[in-house]
Amino acid sequence: MSDDISSLATGSTDALIGNSLLDAFQWRPIPDAVCLDYGAGHGHFAKTLIERGCQHVYAFEPYGTKPNWLDKDWIRDADELPTHKFDWVFLIEVVEHMLDPVAELQRIRTLLAPGGQLVLTTPNAGGIRARLQQFEWREAQNPTHINLFSPSSLEICLRRAGFTETSRNFQPVRYLAKGLQAQILYLLQRIGMDGGLRYIARNS
C-alpha cells in the first residue's frame, strides 16, 4: 500500500467522508433522536448530521472555534453538556487524543440513553501500514496522538468503560483515494487491514 492511500484513509470528516461513514453504519435519522458530536473539531460532521435530517444535534469541542453556520448547541465546557441523554454519540477521530480513554469513554457512556449507541473511529494500529512502518507510521509520529489502538486493545478499552455490546464495522468508507488506490483501499477495509478502525458500541 502506498503512502498516498494511507494518508487518505483516516482523519478527515468532510461531507463526502462523513456521509459515507454514516452509510457504512446504515445510520438513518430517527424522529426526535438527539445526537452528540463529541470532539467536533470544525463542526463538519455535526453539519453532516444536520443535513442528513437529525433535528437535535449538539457539538462538544473544547478547543475549536464555533462555526458561523451553527447558531446554537456548540458546547466548549464538558460541564455544560445537557443533562438529558443522547441516542447517538459520535467520536470521530478523537479517542486517540485522550489522555485517559477509559475514563472518557465511561463519561460518554453516562451520556447515552439506554440502548443509545456510540459510533467511534480511530487510526488502526493493527493495519498493514502500521505493521510495516511501526514507529515511523505517520499516526505514531503525530505528537497529538497519545494512545493508538489495535482492534483488540480498543475492544478492551470499551469493555473497561462498561460497553458490553461492541461491533467492528468492515463496510468500506469512501475517502479521497481514486482509481487503483480506491480499489486497494476498498479491499483493505473489507479485510480490516486499512488505516482506520470503525466501531459501534451500545449502552445496554
C-alpha positions in Angstrom: 0.0 0.0 0.0 1.3 3.4 -0.9 1.8 6.3 1.5 -0.9 8.2 -0.6 -3.5 5.6 0.3 -2.5 5.6 3.9 -2.8 9.4 4.1 -6.2 9.4 2.5 -7.7 6.7 4.7 -8.1 8.4 8.1 -8.6 11.7 9.8 -10.9 13.7 7.6 -14.6 14.4 8.2 -15.6 16.4 5.1 -19.1 16.0 3.8 -18.3 13.1 1.4 -16.5 11.1 4.0 -19.0 11.9 6.8 -21.9 10.8 4.6 -20.0 7.6 3.5 -19.2 6.8 7.2 -22.9 7.2 8.1 -23.9 5.0 5.2 -21.4 2.3 6.3 -23.1 2.2 9.7 -26.6 2.2 7.9 -27.4 5.3 10.0 -30.7 7.0 9.5 -32.3 9.8 11.5 -34.9 8.8 14.0 -37.7 11.3 14.9 -36.7 13.3 18.0 -33.3 11.5 18.3 -30.7 13.5 20.0 -27.1 13.3 18.7 -23.8 14.5 20.1 -20.6 15.0 18.0 -18.0 14.6 20.8 -14.8 16.4 19.8 -16.4 18.2 16.9 -13.4 20.0 15.6 -14.6 22.5 13.0 -18.1 21.1 13.1 -18.1 19.4 9.7 -19.5 16.1 11.0 -22.2 17.9 13.1 -23.2 19.7 9.9 -23.5 16.5 8.0 -25.8 15.1 10.7 -28.0 18.1 10.4 -28.1 17.9 6.6 -29.0 14.2 7.0 -32.1 15.1 8.9 -31.1 14.9 12.6 -33.1 17.7 14.2 -31.3 17.7 17.6 -27.5 17.9 17.2 -25.1 19.1 19.8 -21.4 19.6 19.2 -18.8 19.4 22.0 -15.4 20.9 21.2 -13.3 22.5 24.0 -10.6 23.8 21.6 -12.1 24.6 18.2 -13.9 27.8 17.2 -17.7 27.7 16.8 -18.5 27.7 13.1 -20.6 30.7 11.9 -23.3 28.5 10.4 -24.2 27.0 13.8 -26.2 29.4 15.9 -26.7 27.1 19.0 -25.8 23.9 20.7 -22.0 24.4 20.4 -20.5 23.4 23.8 -17.0 24.2 24.9 -17.1 23.0 28.6 -17.9 19.4 29.3 -19.7 20.5 32.5 -22.2 22.3 30.2 -23.3 19.2 28.3 -27.1 18.7 28.5 -28.4 16.6 31.4 -30.7 14.7 29.0 -29.5 11.5 27.4 -28.3 11.1 23.9 -29.4 8.5 21.4 -26.2 8.7 19.4 -22.7 9.9 20.4 -20.2 10.2 17.6 -16.5 10.0 18.5 -14.8 10.6 15.1 -11.0 10.5 15.2 -10.9 11.7 18.8 -10.2 8.8 21.2 -6.5 8.7 20.1 -6.1 12.2 21.6 -7.4 11.3 25.0 -5.1 11.1 28.0 -7.3 8.6 29.8 -9.6 7.0 27.1 -11.3 4.5 29.5 -12.4 7.4 31.8 -13.5 9.5 28.9 -15.5 6.5 27.4 -17.0 5.9 30.8 -18.2 9.5 30.8 -19.6 9.2 27.3 -21.5 6.0 28.3 -23.2 8.0 31.1 -24.4 10.5 28.4 -26.1 7.7 26.4 -29.7 6.8 26.8 -30.4 3.1 27.5 -29.9 1.4 24.1 -28.1 4.5 22.9 -25.1 3.9 20.6 -21.6 5.2 20.3 -20.0 5.4 16.9 -16.2 5.5 17.1 -13.5 5.8 14.6 -9.7 6.0 15.2 -6.5 5.0 13.4 -5.8 1.3 13.2 -2.5 0.3 14.8 -3.2 -3.2 13.5 -3.4 -2.1 9.9 -0.9 -3.0 7.2 0.8 0.4 7.1 1.2 0.5 10.9 2.7 -3.1 10.9 5.2 -2.2 8.2 6.3 1.2 9.4 5.9 0.7 13.2 7.2 3.8 14.9 7.6 5.5 11.5 3.9 5.2 10.9 2.5 8.7 10.3 -0.2 8.3 13.0 2.6 7.3 15.5 4.6 10.3 14.5 1.6 12.7 15.3 2.5 14.3 18.6 -1.2 14.8 19.5 -1.9 11.0 19.3 -1.5 9.9 22.9 -3.0 6.4 22.5 -3.1 4.3 19.4 -5.3 1.2 19.2 -5.4 -2.2 17.6 -8.8 -3.8 17.3 -8.2 -5.9 20.4 -6.9 -3.0 22.5 -9.8 -0.8 21.6 -12.3 -3.6 22.4 -10.6 -4.0 25.8 -10.8 -0.2 26.4 -14.5 -0.2 25.5 -15.3 -3.1 27.8 -13.4 -1.5 30.7 -15.5 1.6 30.1 -18.7 -0.6 30.6 -19.7 -1.2 27.0 -20.6 -4.9 26.7 -22.1 -4.8 23.2 -19.5 -3.7 20.6 -19.1 -4.5 16.9 -16.4 -3.6 14.4 -17.7 -2.3 11.1 -15.9 -3.5 7.9 -18.1 -1.7 5.4 -15.9 0.4 3.2 -15.9 4.2 3.6 -15.2 6.4 0.7 -12.1 8.5 1.3 -10.2 10.7 -1.2 -8.4 7.8 -3.0 -9.3 7.3 -6.6 -8.8 4.6 -9.3 -6.5 1.7 -8.3 -5.8 3.4 -4.9 -9.5 3.3 -4.1 -9.7 -0.4 -5.1 -6.8 -1.3 -2.9 -8.3 0.7 0.0 -11.7 -1.0 -0.5 -10.1 -4.4 -0.2 -8.0 -3.4 2.8 -11.2 -2.1 4.6 -13.1 -5.3 3.8 -10.3 -7.4 5.4 -9.7 -5.0 8.3 -6.2 -4.1 7.4 -6.7 -0.4 6.4 -5.7 2.6 8.4 -8.8 3.1 10.4 -11.0 1.3 13.0 -14.8 1.8 12.9 -16.8 0.6 15.9 -20.3 0.8 17.2 -21.0 0.2 20.9 -24.4 0.0 22.5 -25.2 1.2 26.0 -27.1 -1.9 27.2 
